[in-house]
């Protein structure tokens, strides 16, 4: 467990993530991070956009269903 402190940043509040957390998230300064609220009220911090994941799952479904048509259109 890593304790974080809420600090004033300009007119806002923020937390500073330790270097080891940034490395583990495969993130860097200026990179987006997403705070996702789970159904049980907890939060998850991730570098991956959950909406992009959903869009890619839909795209993969379409690609698998229309593989032949897409192959012909690619010619």
Phi, psi and omega per residue, in radians:
X1 nan 2.380 3.124
X2 -2.056 2.191 3.131
X3 -1.511 2.293 3.092
X4 -2.015 2.601 3.097
X5 -1.997 2.420 3.086
X6 -1.405 2.271 -3.111
X7 -2.246 2.718 3.090
X8 -1.406 2.232 3.098
X9 -2.214 1.744 -3.052
X10 1.138 -2.185 3.097
X11 -1.667 0.120 -3.087
X12 -2.022 3.129 3.019
X13 -2.040 2.605 -3.137
X14 -2.707 3.006 3.052
X15 -2.156 2.592 3.083
X16 -1.796 2.176 -3.140
X17 -1.570 2.302 3.098
X18 -1.115 2.745 -3.089
X19 -0.973 -0.705 -3.111
X20 -1.149 -0.540 3.087
X21 -1.240 -0.772 3.106
X22 -1.037 -0.761 3.119
X23 -1.104 -0.725 -3.118
X24 -1.187 -0.534 3.086
X25 -1.441 -0.054 -3.071
X26 0.929 0.855 -3.087
X27 -2.086 3.102 3.125
X28 -2.720 3.033 3.133
X29 -1.045 2.285 3.122
X30 1.514 -0.185 -3.139
X31 -1.347 2.537 -3.134
X32 -1.313 2.495 2.982
X33 -2.202 2.597 -3.082
X34 -2.070 2.234 3.086
X35 -1.753 1.940 -3.034
X36 -1.870 2.262 3.090
X37 -1.581 2.215 3.130
X38 -1.500 2.924 -3.116
X39 -1.090 -0.506 -3.118
X40 -1.503 0.108 3.081
X41 1.594 -0.053 3.095
X42 -1.463 2.956 3.137
X43 -2.114 2.666 3.101
X44 -2.307 2.282 3.109
X45 -1.776 2.161 -3.069
X46 -2.499 2.611 3.067
X47 -1.467 -0.051 -3.071
X48 -1.748 2.371 3.131
X49 -1.403 2.006 -3.092
X50 -1.142 -0.523 3.120
X51 -1.219 -0.595 3.087
X52 -1.130 -0.685 3.113
X53 -1.068 -0.745 3.121
X54 -1.130 -0.736 3.132
X55 -1.110 -0.710 3.135
X56 -1.171 -0.638 3.103
X57 -1.112 -0.722 3.086
X58 -1.136 -0.726 3.141
X59 -1.109 -0.736 3.121
X60 -1.107 -0.630 3.094
X61 -1.122 -0.799 3.128
X62 -1.109 -0.760 -3.133
X63 -1.074 -0.734 -3.122
X64 -1.203 -0.619 -3.132
X65 -1.297 -0.593 -3.061
X66 -1.988 0.572 -3.090
X67 -0.972 -0.810 -3.109
X68 -1.138 -0.791 3.141
X69 -1.099 -0.734 3.124
X70 -1.156 -0.611 3.104
X71 -1.124 -0.754 3.129
X72 -1.166 -0.727 3.125
X73 -1.152 -0.462 -3.115
X74 -1.301 -0.264 -3.112
X75 -1.274 nan nan
